[in-house]
Each structure stands twice: as C-alpha cells, then as structure tokens.
Amino acid sequence: MDTHKFAVGQAVDFDLKLSRSMKSSGPYEVLRVLPAEDARSRTYRIKSKTEAFERSAKEYEIVAVPSSAGDLAETFGALAGAGPVR
C-alpha cells in the first residue's frame, strides 16, 4: 500500500509552479487523508483559516509549508546541501 506524503494537521499550500489560480493564499491545514487507488489519485481535504469551507486537493498540487523558523532553516539547508543550521 502506498503511503501519503502529508499528514493530518500538517500545513500545506498550493504549488504555485502548477497553479496560479484565484485560490486563497495559504497556508492550509490537512484535515483528512482520503483513500487512494494509486499515487496520482491521493487526495486530501484541506482548509485555510481565511475561508469558511474545505477544499479537495490532489497530492501533486500541494507542497509542505515549514511550521517554524527551525523547519525553515533545515529546509533551506537541505536545499543548499548543508546540514541543519545551529
């Protein structure tokens, strides 16, 4: 069985490389992970604090949002090929 990339409670946003539509700016919180038949159909229910409704998003449409300054430093360090910033 395939595993999902994102977990309930995780902060995500739409990948701007794929879609520049009129969606509210994130971040969004993953509310539910829906059953999937294959990797392309992995779907999540997400919600922004600025919207009164939930959205459905495919896994390939969203990216993780760092939740703190430490996560952000580790993300940029990994991108640069360096270890965690201390």
Contact map, one row per residue, 1 for C-alpha under 8 A:
11100000000000000000000000000000000000000000000000000000000000000000000000000000000000
11110000000000000000000000000000000001100000000000000000000000000000000000000000000000
11111000000000000000000000000000000000000000000000000000000000000000000000000000000000
01111110000000000000000000000000100000000100000000000000000000000000000000000000000000
00111110000000000000000000000000000000000000000000000000001000000000000000000000000000
00011111010000000000000000000100000000000000000000000000001000010000000000000000000000
00011111110000000000000000000100100000000000000000000000000000000000000000000000000000
00000111110000000000000000001111100000000000000000000000000000000000000000000000000000
00000011111000000000000000001110000000000000000000000000000000000000000000000000000000
00000111111100000000000000001100000000000000000000000000000000010000000000000000000000
00000000111110000000000000111100000000000000000000000000000000011110000000000000000000
00000000011111000000000001111100000000000000000000000000000001111000000000000000000000
00000000001111100000000011110000000000000000000000000000000001111000000000000000000000
00000000000111110010000001000000000000000000000000000000000011100000000000000000000000
00000000000011111110000000000000000000000000000000000000000011100000000000000000000000
00000000000001111111000000000000000000000000000000000000000000000000000000000000000000
00000000000000111111000000000000000000000000000000000000000000000000000000000000000000
00000000000000111111000000000000000000000000000000000000000010000000000000000000000000
00000000000001111111100000000000000000000000000000000000000010000000000000000000000000
00000000000000011111111000000000000000000000000000000000000000000000000000000000000000
00000000000000000011111000000000000000000000000000000000000000000000000000000000000000
00000000000000000001111100000000000000000000000000000000000000000000000000000000000000
00000000000000000001111110000000000000000000000000000000000000000000000000000000000000
00000000000000000000011111000000000000000000000101100000000000000000000000000000000000
00000000000010000000001111100000000000000000000000000000000000000000000000000000000000
00000000000111000000000111110000000000000000000100000000000000000000000000000000000000
00000000001110000000000011111000000000000000000100000000000000001000000000000000000000
00000000001110000000000001111100000000000000011110000000000000000000000000000000000000
00000001111100000000000000111110000000000000011100000000000000000000000000000000000000
00000111111100000000000000011111100000000001111000000000000000000000000000000000000000
00000001100000000000000000001111100000000001111000000000000000000000000000000000000000
00000001000000000000000000000111110000000001110000000000000000000000000000000000000000
00010011000000000000000000000111111000000011100000000000000000000000000000000000000000
00000000000000000000000000000001111100000111100000000000000000000000000000000000000000
00000000000000000000000000000000111110000110000000000000000000000000000000000000000000
00000000000000000000000000000000011111101110000000000000000000000000000000000000000000
00000000000000000000000000000000001111101100000000000000000000000000000000000000000000
01000000000000000000000000000000000111111100000000000000000000000000000000000000000000
01000000000000000000000000000000000111111100000000000000000000000000000000000000000000
00000000000000000000000000000000000001111100000000000000011100000000000000000000000000
00000000000000000000000000000000000111111110000000000000011000000000000000000000000000
00010000000000000000000000000000011111111111000000000000011000000000000000000000000000
00000000000000000000000000000000111100001111100000000001111000000000000000000000000000
00000000000000000000000000000111110000000111110000000001111000000000000000000000000000
00000000000000000000000000000111110000000011111000000111100000000000000000000000000000
00000000000000000000000000011111000000000001111100000111100000000000000000000000000000
00000000000000000000000000011110000000000000111110101110000000000000000000000000000000
00000000000000000000000101111000000000000000011111110100000000000000000000000000000000
00000000000000000000000000010000000000000000001111110000000000000000000000000000000000
00000000000000000000000100000000000000000000000111110000000000000000000000000000000000
00000000000000000000000100000000000000000000001111111100000000000000000000000000000000
00000000000000000000000000000000000000000000000111111100000000000000000000000000000000
00000000000000000000000000000000000000000000001000111110000000000000000000000000000000
00000000000000000000000000000000000000000000111100111111000000000000000000000000000000
00000000000000000000000000000000000000000000111000001111100000000000000000000000000000
00000000000000000000000000000000000000000011110000000111110000000000000000000000000000
00000000000000000000000000000000000000000011110000000011111011000000000000000000000000
00000000000000000000000000000000000000011111000000000001111111000000000000000000000000
00001100000000000000000000000000000000011111000000000000111111000000000000000000000000
00000000000000000000000000000000000000010000000000000000011111100000000000000000000000
00000000000001100110000000000000000000000000000000000000111111100000000000000000000000
00000000000111100000000000000000000000000000000000000000111111110000000000000000000000
00000000000111100000000000000000000000000000000000000000000111111000000000000000000000
00000100011110000000000000000000000000000000000000000000000001111100000000000000000000
00000000001110000000000000100000000000000000000000000000000000111110000000000000000000
00000000001000000000000000000000000000000000000000000000000000011111101100100000000000
00000000001000000000000000000000000000000000000000000000000000001111101100000000000000
00000000000000000000000000000000000000000000000000000000000000000111111100000000000000
00000000000000000000000000000000000000000000000000000000000000000111111110000000000000
00000000000000000000000000000000000000000000000000000000000000000001111111000000000000
00000000000000000000000000000000000000000000000000000000000000000111111111100000000000
00000000000000000000000000000000000000000000000000000000000000000111111111110000000000
00000000000000000000000000000000000000000000000000000000000000000000111111111000000110
00000000000000000000000000000000000000000000000000000000000000000000011111111100001110
00000000000000000000000000000000000000000000000000000000000000000100001111111110000000
00000000000000000000000000000000000000000000000000000000000000000000000111111111000000
00000000000000000000000000000000000000000000000000000000000000000000000011111111111110
00000000000000000000000000000000000000000000000000000000000000000000000001111111111100
00000000000000000000000000000000000000000000000000000000000000000000000000111111110000
00000000000000000000000000000000000000000000000000000000000000000000000000011111110000
00000000000000000000000000000000000000000000000000000000000000000000000000001111111000
00000000000000000000000000000000000000000000000000000000000000000000000000001111111100
00000000000000000000000000000000000000000000000000000000000000000000000001001100111110
00000000000000000000000000000000000000000000000000000000000000000000000011001100011111
00000000000000000000000000000000000000000000000000000000000000000000000011001000001111
00000000000000000000000000000000000000000000000000000000000000000000000000000000000111
